[in-house]
Amino acid sequence: MKCLIQFAKDDQGQDLIEYALMAGFVAVAAGALMPSVSSSISKVFSKIQSLLANAAG
């Protein structure tokens, strides 16, 4: 039970998630404000998606 409580209180890795969400928000905002950039952003996200799919198996 003590281990479960420690796991619930653990916030290690939280900063990484926050930075990733912020980077995604900035990319979406940049794509909305500058349509010429949106194709480049789309390519980056597609490449990340394929890398993650390959890593997952």
C-alpha positions in Angstrom: 0.0 0.0 0.0 2.9 2.3 0.9 4.4 1.7 -2.6 1.1 2.7 -4.3 0.9 5.9 -2.3 4.5 6.8 -3.3 3.7 6.0 -6.9 0.7 8.3 -6.9 2.8 11.2 -5.4 5.7 10.7 -7.8 5.9 13.7 -10.3 9.1 12.7 -12.0 8.8 13.2 -15.7 6.0 15.7 -15.4 8.2 18.5 -16.8 8.9 16.6 -19.9 5.2 16.1 -20.6 4.6 19.8 -20.0 7.4 20.8 -22.4 6.1 18.4 -25.1 2.6 19.8 -24.8 3.9 23.4 -25.0 6.0 22.5 -28.1 2.9 20.9 -29.7 0.8 24.0 -28.9 3.5 26.3 -30.4 3.6 24.2 -33.5 -0.1 24.2 -34.0 -0.3 28.0 -33.4 2.5 28.5 -35.9 0.8 26.4 -38.5 -2.5 28.3 -38.0 -0.8 31.7 -38.2 1.6 30.9 -41.1 0.1 28.5 -43.6 3.4 28.1 -45.4 4.9 26.6 -42.3 2.1 24.1 -41.8 3.4 21.6 -44.4 6.8 21.6 -42.7 5.2 21.0 -39.3 3.1 18.2 -40.8 6.2 16.5 -42.2 7.9 16.7 -38.8 4.9 15.2 -36.9 4.6 12.5 -39.6 8.3 11.5 -39.2 7.9 11.5 -35.4 4.8 9.3 -35.7 6.6 6.8 -37.9 9.6 6.7 -35.6 7.4 6.0 -32.6 5.5 3.3 -34.6 8.8 1.6 -35.5 10.0 1.8 -31.9 6.8 0.3 -30.6 7.2 -2.7 -32.9 
